Amino acid sequence: MTIRLKVYANEDDALLYWRPSEPIEDCRGFAIERRRTQGAEQTEVSFLRNRIGFATEPVIDVVDTETEEARPVSKPSTEWPFQRFSWTDHDAKSGDTVSYRVIPVVRDPDRTLRPVRAEASRWSSERTLGATPTGTYRPFFNRAFVISQFMARYLAENHLSLRQFKARISDRVDDRIRAFLAGGLRTALLELLDGTADDHSEVYAALFELGDTELITHLAALGPRAHVVLANGSIQKEDGETTAQARTRDENKDARAELVAAGVDVEQTNRFTSPGPLGHNKFLVRTDHSGDPVQVWTGSTNWTPTGLCTQINNGLLIDDPATAAIYLEQWHRLRDAGSAFPPALTTSNSAPHPVPHSGSVASTVWFTRSAQQADLDALRQEVAAARQGILFLMFMPGATGLFSDVQARANEPDLYVRGVVSELPRGRADESRANIDLVDGRTRRKLRLDIVRPEGVRHPFARFAAEVTHEQFLSQVGHAIVHSKVLVIDPFSDNATVITGSHNFSLSASSKNDENFVIIKGDRALAEAYAVNIYGVYAHYRWRSYLGQTRHPFNGLRDNDTWMAPMLRSNARDLKFWGA
């Protein structure tokens, strides 16, 4: 018997997939052993801990002697093994160098648990978490899982309602939770702005929303070296109000006033397009002291507390002057357009902007609004070209957008499709209300996990606390649960493709809004980083969907070996795709 282990990583997580060559008699699960080196510190070898115990054991919490709060017990996976074939190590941190091995744990006749080291997998190759400092494409992610066990306990221990929690991250009352949820996304943005301040370069930003006080402060500190096209957000017409009247209102007025007071180059009414079209970009170009473009930041993240801390988002820093030049030219087109959509802008947007590259990596930038869905046609061509798999996160692609193409391909037996999509309820036109659906290839024939709306754990059971529900989130936090717009196609092939930006893969994004996305081909490290992030989001919501649909609630680990063979069969497609 052998165990094959594969490990994938990005800037914040390590994803493990493993497969035994055959079911293991008396196996109660697997222990995961980790070697971790943090900077110059000595390498630490330990077992990952599991918070799920055996169903036959009583549920016991431990009481924190300082706070007197009850906390769930966790044990090393040699005692509470993992009854599964994949795991994401969220405990690993950016900068850590990690290696893993997986060890089967059996129950002996005397009832003791025993790790069978002789049948362990080989140690995986070392991986260092973190965006590559010298890479052209550096992705960053947050940890904004408000619907989670961690946040359920945080809210309970701090006696907070969701509205109070939202106020905390907005007012920075608790910077620890803010920093944790925002993750590397916040750190990278701050470092980009602070680096600009230190080297006397300049930035050119096109932003949909600007409401985070920390980001506003760092942007305002650049004074006249910051140039901003700031839209008026997402405005809804009031009763008796004309569209023209509504477009005089500005959701970003406080941030705009602060920037103006600091001497930032920002106009009072530039890109006031809403209601209706949205000035939906979230990109920033940095130029050097000579005025030449050198870097561009893009992705899905609005510059707000919720964009950083309560919505799943991503950011991509591109260290490439040619790409930065394309975005800077678009910035000037937007600035010159004022709040209009002149034909010249649409004409420019309707053609691809290929980036000159040497080597095996190729990229193309698209902007909208475009004519005759030119951008959507390019996206559909990428989906149609998939040969191994499609992983995705979408916010609101709509019924006529790209999601229908992805969904159709999910029915193909030889194509692996996994992802999460947010769909707005009928009749709503802003970004503040969303439903979440989950796509899981062909599993609709079992538990209908292909398209569902993820839900928090509504009631405590076994070792699970009740979580924030979908309805509570929307009514008290008021923003999307998943806001990333990412496609990863054939991530382990030579033609690995990543697509990301502000574009919602929808018809309205194509035909109405200011948007952008970039298609990057041939960068397998970038595709792996995004694949790890997408799968983490997918697995998080798939589990909660399973809990909501199964007739046999999960109450803990099975104290026998009957779990393994059926799970190996049901996980066959995942194991094959991830190379285990």
C-alpha positions in Angstrom: 0.0 0.0 0.0 1.3 3.4 -0.9 0.0 7.0 -0.3 0.5 9.6 -3.0 0.6 13.2 -1.7 0.5 16.5 -3.6 0.9 19.9 -2.1 0.0 23.3 -3.6 0.5 26.7 -2.2 -0.2 30.4 -2.6 0.7 33.4 -0.5 -1.4 32.4 2.5 -2.4 28.7 2.3 -1.2 25.2 1.5 -3.6 22.7 -0.1 -2.9 19.0 0.4 -4.4 16.2 -1.6 -3.5 12.5 -1.0 -4.7 9.1 -2.1 -4.0 5.6 -0.7 -3.5 3.0 -3.4 -6.3 1.0 -1.7 -8.6 1.1 1.3 -6.8 0.5 4.6 -8.1 -2.0 7.1 -9.0 -0.6 10.5 -8.0 2.9 9.3 -9.7 5.8 11.3 -8.2 8.5 9.2 -4.9 10.2 8.5 -2.5 12.3 10.6 -0.8 15.2 8.8 2.8 15.9 10.0 4.3 19.2 9.1 7.8 20.6 9.0 7.8 24.4 9.2 10.6 26.9 9.2 9.7 30.5 9.9 12.4 32.8 8.8 15.7 32.1 10.6 14.0 30.1 13.3 14.7 26.4 13.8 12.5 24.0 11.9 9.4 22.9 13.9 8.0 19.4 13.3 4.4 18.9 14.5 1.1 17.3 13.7 -1.8 19.4 12.4 -4.6 19.6 14.8 -8.2 18.5 14.2 -11.3 20.1 15.8 -13.5 17.2 14.9 -13.5 14.2 17.3 -15.1 10.8 17.1 -18.9 10.8 17.2 -18.8 8.2 20.1 -16.9 10.7 22.3 -18.6 13.4 24.5 -18.4 17.0 23.2 -16.2 18.9 25.7 -15.2 22.5 25.6 -12.2 24.0 27.5 -12.7 27.2 29.5 -10.2 30.0 28.9 -8.9 30.9 32.4 -8.5 34.6 31.5 -11.8 35.2 29.6 -13.9 32.4 31.1 -15.1 31.7 27.6 -15.7 28.1 26.5 -13.5 27.2 23.5 -13.7 24.0 21.4 -11.1 21.3 22.0 -8.7 20.4 19.2 -6.3 17.5 19.3 -3.3 16.4 17.2 -4.4 14.4 14.1 -2.7 11.3 15.6 -5.6 11.4 18.1 -8.4 12.9 16.0 -7.3 11.9 12.4 -8.7 13.5 9.3 -11.3 11.3 7.6 -10.8 12.8 4.2 -8.3 13.1 1.3 -7.7 16.8 1.2 -6.9 19.5 3.7 -6.0 23.2 3.5 -3.5 24.3 6.1 -4.7 27.8 7.1 -2.3 27.8 10.0 0.7 28.2 7.6 1.6 31.9 7.1 3.2 33.9 4.4 7.0 33.5 4.6 6.8 30.0 6.1 8.6 27.1 4.4 6.6 24.0 4.8 6.7 20.3 4.0 4.2 17.6 4.8 3.6 13.9 5.0 0.4 11.9 5.6 0.3 8.9 7.9 -2.6 6.4 8.2 -4.0 6.0 11.8 -5.4 2.6 12.7 -7.4 1.3 15.7 -5.6 -1.7 17.2 -7.5 -4.6 18.8 -6.8 -3.1 22.2 -8.6 0.1 21.1 -5.5 2.2 20.9 -4.9 4.5 18.0 -1.6 4.0 16.2 0.0 6.0 13.4 1.4 3.5 10.9 4.6 5.4 9.9 5.8 2.5 7.7 2.9 3.3 5.3 3.2 7.1 5.4 3.6 9.1 2.3 6.9 10.6 1.4 7.7 14.1 2.7 6.5 16.6 0.1 8.9 19.0 -1.4 9.4 22.2 0.5 7.2 25.1 -0.4 7.5 28.7 0.7 4.3 30.6 1.1 4.1 34.1 -0.2 3.9 36.0 -3.4 7.1 35.7 -5.4 9.0 38.9 -4.7 10.6 39.0 -8.2 7.6 37.6 -10.1 5.8 39.5 -12.8 2.4 38.5 -11.4 1.9 38.6 -7.7 -1.6 37.6 -6.4 -2.9 38.5 -3.0 -6.0 37.3 -1.1 -8.0 38.0 2.0 -9.6 35.7 4.6 -13.1 37.3 4.7 -15.1 34.2 5.8 -17.6 35.9 8.0 -19.8 32.8 7.7 -17.4 30.5 9.5 -16.8 28.8 12.8 -14.0 31.2 13.7 -16.2 34.3 13.3 -19.1 32.6 15.1 -16.9 32.3 18.1 -15.3 35.7 17.7 -18.7 37.4 17.7 -19.9 35.4 20.7 -16.8 35.9 22.8 -16.8 39.7 22.1 -20.6 39.9 22.5 -21.0 41.6 19.1 -23.8 41.8 16.7 -23.0 41.9 13.0 -23.6 45.6 12.8 -21.3 46.2 15.7 -18.7 44.0 14.1 -19.0 46.0 10.8 -18.6 49.2 12.8 -15.4 47.8 14.4 -13.7 47.1 11.2 -14.8 50.4 9.7 -13.6 52.5 12.7 -10.6 50.2 13.3 -11.6 49.5 16.9 -10.1 46.1 16.7 -7.2 46.2 14.2 -6.3 42.5 15.0 -9.4 41.1 13.5 -9.3 43.6 10.7 -5.7 42.7 9.8 -6.5 39.0 10.0 -9.6 39.1 7.7 -8.0 41.5 5.2 -4.9 39.3 5.1 -2.2 39.9 2.4 -4.6 41.9 0.3 -4.5 44.9 2.7 -0.8 44.6 3.4 0.0 44.6 -0.3 -2.1 47.7 -1.0 -0.6 49.6 1.9 3.0 48.6 0.8 2.2 49.8 -2.8 1.0 53.2 -1.6 3.8 53.6 1.0 6.4 52.6 -1.5 5.1 55.3 -3.8 5.4 57.8 -1.0 9.0 56.7 -0.2 10.4 56.8 -3.8 8.6 60.0 -5.0 6.8 58.2 -7.8 3.1 58.8 -8.7 -0.1 56.8 -8.9 -3.1 56.9 -11.3 -6.1 55.2 -9.8 -9.6 54.4 -11.3 -11.9 53.5 -8.4 -15.5 52.5 -8.0 -15.7 52.8 -4.2 -13.4 54.5 -1.7 -14.5 54.3 1.9 -11.8 52.7 4.0 -10.2 55.2 6.3 -6.8 53.5 6.3 -6.5 53.4 2.5 -7.8 56.9 2.2 -5.2 58.2 4.6 -2.4 56.5 2.7 -3.6 57.6 -0.6 -4.2 61.2 0.6 -0.6 61.2 1.9 0.6 61.3 -1.7 -1.0 64.6 -2.3 -0.6 65.9 -5.8 1.4 62.8 -6.8 -1.9 60.8 -6.6 -4.2 61.1 -9.6 -7.7 59.6 -9.1 -10.7 59.0 -11.3 -13.3 58.4 -8.6 -16.8 57.2 -9.7 -19.9 58.0 -7.7 -20.5 54.4 -6.6 -23.8 52.6 -7.0 -26.7 55.2 -6.8 -30.4 54.2 -6.7 -33.0 56.7 -8.0 -35.3 58.0 -5.3 -39.1 58.5 -5.8 -39.7 61.3 -8.2 -36.1 61.8 -9.1 -34.8 61.8 -12.6 -31.7 59.9 -13.7 -29.8 63.2 -14.2 -30.7 64.4 -10.7 -29.6 61.1 -9.2 -26.3 61.3 -11.0 -25.4 64.4 -9.1 -25.2 62.3 -5.9 -22.0 60.8 -4.8 -21.4 57.8 -2.5 -17.8 58.7 -2.3 -18.2 62.3 -1.3 -16.5 62.1 2.1 -13.4 60.4 0.6 -13.4 62.8 -2.3 -13.5 65.8 0.0 -10.6 64.3 2.0 -8.5 63.8 -1.1 -9.2 67.3 -2.4 -8.2 68.7 0.9 -4.9 66.8 0.8 -4.1 68.2 -2.7 -4.8 64.9 -4.6 -5.6 65.4 -8.2 -9.2 64.3 -8.3 -12.1 66.0 -10.0 -15.4 66.7 -8.3 -17.7 65.0 -10.8 -15.6 62.7 -13.0 -17.3 59.3 -13.9 -20.6 60.2 -12.3 -22.3 57.5 -14.4 -24.7 55.8 -11.8 -27.6 55.1 -11.7 -27.3 52.8 -14.7 -23.7 52.3 -15.8 -21.1 51.8 -13.1 -17.6 53.2 -13.1 -16.6 49.8 -11.7 -12.8 49.7 -12.1 -10.5 49.1 -9.2 -7.1 49.5 -10.8 -4.0 51.6 -9.9 -1.0 52.4 -12.0 2.4 53.4 -10.5 4.9 55.4 -12.5 8.5 56.0 -11.6 10.1 59.3 -10.9 10.5 59.9 -14.7 6.8 59.4 -15.2 7.1 56.0 -16.9 4.5 53.3 -15.9 6.1 50.4 -14.0 3.4 48.6 -12.1 -0.4 48.1 -12.1 -2.7 46.8 -9.4 -6.0 45.2 -10.5 -8.5 42.6 -9.2 -11.9 42.6 -7.5 -11.3 44.6 -4.3 -13.2 47.8 -3.6 -11.3 50.2 -1.3 -13.8 49.8 1.5 -13.8 48.0 4.9 -16.2 45.4 3.6 -14.1 45.0 0.4 -11.1 44.2 2.6 -12.7 42.3 5.5 -16.1 40.8 4.7 -16.1 39.9 1.0 -13.9 37.2 -0.6 -11.7 39.3 -2.9 -8.4 39.2 -4.7 -5.8 41.6 -5.9 -3.1 41.2 -8.6 0.1 43.3 -8.7 1.7 43.2 -12.1 5.3 44.3 -12.3 5.4 44.9 -16.0 5.9 48.3 -17.7 4.1 47.2 -20.9 1.0 46.1 -19.0 1.1 49.2 -16.8 1.3 51.4 -19.9 -1.9 49.9 -21.3 -3.8 50.6 -18.0 -2.3 54.1 -17.9 -3.6 54.9 -21.4 -7.0 53.7 -20.3 -6.9 55.9 -17.2 -6.3 58.9 -19.4 -9.2 57.9 -21.7 -11.5 57.7 -18.7 -10.3 61.0 -17.3 -10.9 62.7 -20.7 -14.4 61.1 -21.0 -15.7 62.9 -17.9 -19.0 61.2 -17.1 -19.8 60.2 -20.7 -19.1 57.2 -22.9 -17.9 58.7 -26.1 -17.7 56.5 -29.2 -13.9 56.6 -29.2 -13.8 55.0 -25.8 -16.1 52.2 -26.8 -14.2 51.6 -30.0 -10.9 51.4 -28.0 -12.5 49.0 -25.5 -13.9 46.7 -28.2 -10.4 45.5 -29.2 -8.0 43.4 -27.2 -4.9 45.0 -25.9 -2.1 42.3 -26.2 0.9 42.8 -24.0 4.3 42.4 -25.6 6.1 39.6 -23.9 9.2 37.4 -24.3 9.2 33.8 -23.2 6.3 31.4 -22.6 3.9 33.8 -20.8 1.4 35.8 -22.8 -1.3 38.2 -21.6 -4.1 40.4 -23.0 -6.0 43.2 -21.3 -9.6 44.0 -22.0 -11.7 47.1 -21.0 -15.4 47.9 -21.2 -18.0 49.0 -22.1 -17.5 47.3 -25.5 -19.5 46.9 -28.6 -21.2 43.6 -29.6 -19.9 41.7 -26.5 -16.4 41.6 -27.9 -15.0 41.0 -24.4 -17.5 38.3 -23.6 -16.7 36.5 -26.8 -13.1 36.5 -25.8 -14.0 35.0 -22.4 -16.3 32.4 -24.0 -13.4 31.3 -26.3 -11.3 30.7 -23.2 -14.0 28.6 -21.5 -14.5 26.6 -24.7 -10.8 25.9 -24.9 -10.7 24.2 -21.5 -9.4 20.6 -21.7 -8.8 19.6 -18.0 -10.7 21.8 -15.7 -12.3 25.2 -14.9 -12.1 26.7 -11.4 -13.9 30.0 -10.8 -15.3 32.6 -8.4 -18.0 34.9 -9.8 -20.0 37.7 -8.2 -23.0 38.4 -10.4 -22.6 37.0 -13.9 -26.3 37.1 -14.7 -28.4 34.7 -16.8 -26.8 35.8 -20.1 -23.2 36.1 -19.0 -20.3 33.7 -18.9 -21.7 31.5 -16.2 -24.1 29.8 -18.6 -21.1 28.7 -20.7 -19.3 27.4 -17.6 -22.4 25.6 -16.4 -22.9 23.9 -19.7 -19.3 22.6 -19.6 -19.8 21.3 -16.1 -22.0 18.6 -17.5 -19.1 17.1 -19.5 -17.9 13.9 -17.8 -14.2 14.5 -18.5 -14.0 18.1 -17.5 -13.5 19.1 -13.9 -15.5 22.2 -12.9 -15.6 23.7 -9.4 -16.6 27.2 -8.3 -18.8 29.6 -6.4 -21.1 32.2 -8.0 -23.2 35.0 -6.6 -26.4 35.8 -8.3 -28.5 38.9 -7.5 -32.1 38.4 -6.7 -34.6 39.4 -9.4 -35.3 43.0 -9.6 -32.2 44.4 -7.8 -29.6 46.4 -9.6 -26.9 47.3 -7.0 -24.0 45.4 -5.6 -25.2 45.2 -2.0 -27.5 42.1 -2.2 -26.3 38.8 -3.4 -27.2 35.1 -3.4 -24.4 32.5 -3.4 -24.5 29.5 -5.6 -22.1 26.6 -5.7 -21.1 24.6 -8.7 -19.7 21.0 -8.3 -19.6 19.4 -11.7 -21.9 16.3 -11.8 -22.6 15.8 -8.1 -26.1 17.2 -8.7 -27.1 13.6 -9.2 -26.4 12.9 -5.5 -26.9 15.8 -3.1 -27.5 18.6 -5.6 -24.3 20.4 -4.7 -23.9 21.7 -8.2 -25.9 24.9 -7.7 -26.9 25.8 -4.2 -26.9 28.8 -2.0 -24.4 28.3 0.8 -25.7 28.8 4.3 -24.1 29.1 7.7 -24.6 26.4 10.3 -28.0 27.5 11.6 -28.0 25.6 14.9 -25.2 24.3 17.0 -24.6 20.6 16.9 -21.7 18.2 17.8 -18.6 20.4 17.9 -20.0 23.1 15.6 -21.2 26.5 16.8 -24.2 28.2 15.1 -22.9 30.6 12.4 -24.0 33.8 10.8 -26.8 32.9 8.3 -27.0 34.1 4.7 -30.0 36.3 5.5 -28.3 37.8 8.6 -25.2 38.6 6.6 -27.2 40.4 3.9 -29.3 42.4 6.3 -26.6 43.5 8.7 -23.4 43.6 6.7 -25.0 44.4 3.4 -22.3 43.4 0.9 -21.6 40.4 -1.3 -20.3 37.3 0.4 -18.0 36.3 -2.6 -16.9 39.3 -4.7 -13.9 37.9 -6.6 -14.1 37.5 -10.3 -11.6 34.9 -11.3 -11.4 32.1 -13.8 -8.6 29.5 -13.8 -8.5 27.1 -16.8 -6.3 24.0 -17.0 -4.0 25.2 -14.2 -1.6 22.3 -14.5 -1.0 22.5 -18.2 1.6 24.5 -20.2 -1.3 26.8 -21.3 -2.5 27.4 -17.7 -4.8 30.5 -17.9 -5.8 33.0 -15.2 -8.5 35.7 -15.8 -9.2 38.3 -13.2 -10.2 42.0 -12.8 -13.3 44.0 -12.0 -15.5 42.5 -14.8 -18.4 40.4 -13.4 -18.5 38.2 -16.5 -21.9 39.6 -17.1 -23.7 41.3 -20.0 -24.1 44.5 -18.1 -20.4 44.5 -17.4 -19.8 44.1 -21.1 -22.3 46.6 -22.5 -22.7 49.2 -19.8 -19.9 49.6 -17.2 -16.3 50.7 -17.0 -14.5 47.4 -16.3 -11.2 45.7 -16.9 -9.8 42.2 -16.9 -6.5 40.6 -17.9 -6.0 37.1 -19.5 -2.7 35.5 -18.5 -1.5 32.3 -20.2 1.4 30.1 -19.4 2.2 31.1 -15.8 1.6 27.9 -13.9 2.7 29.3 -10.5 0.1 32.1 -10.8 -2.6 29.5 -11.9 -1.7 27.4 -8.9 -2.0 30.3 -6.5 -5.4 31.2 -7.7 -6.5 27.5 -7.9 -5.6 27.1 -4.2 -7.7 30.2 -3.3 -10.7 29.2 -5.3 -10.7 25.7 -4.0 -10.6 26.9 -0.4 -13.7 29.1 -1.0 -15.4 26.3 -2.8 -14.7 23.6 -0.1 -15.9 26.0 2.6 -19.3 26.4 1.0 -19.6 22.9 -0.3 -19.4 21.6 3.3 -22.1 23.9 4.5 -24.3 22.9 1.5 -23.8 19.2 2.4 -24.9 19.9 5.9 -28.0 21.6 4.7 -29.1 18.8 2.3 -28.1 15.5 3.8 -30.6 13.4 5.9 -27.8 12.1 8.1 -26.2 15.1 9.9 -22.5 14.9 10.5 -21.8 14.3 14.3 -18.1 13.4 14.2 -15.6 10.9 13.0 -16.7 7.3 12.4 -14.9 4.8 14.7 -14.6 2.2 12.0 -13.1 1.9 8.5 -16.3 1.9 6.6 -15.9 5.6 5.7 -12.9 5.1 3.4 -13.9 3.1 0.4 -17.1 5.2 -0.4 -15.2 8.4 0.0 -12.4 7.2 -2.3 -15.1 6.6 -5.0 -16.9 9.9 -4.5 -13.7 11.9 -4.4 -12.2 10.1 -7.5 -12.6 13.1 -9.9 -11.1 15.5 -7.3 -8.2 13.2 -6.6 -7.5 12.7 -10.3 -7.6 16.4 -11.1 -5.3 17.4 -8.2 -2.8 14.7 -9.1 -3.1 12.5 -6.0 
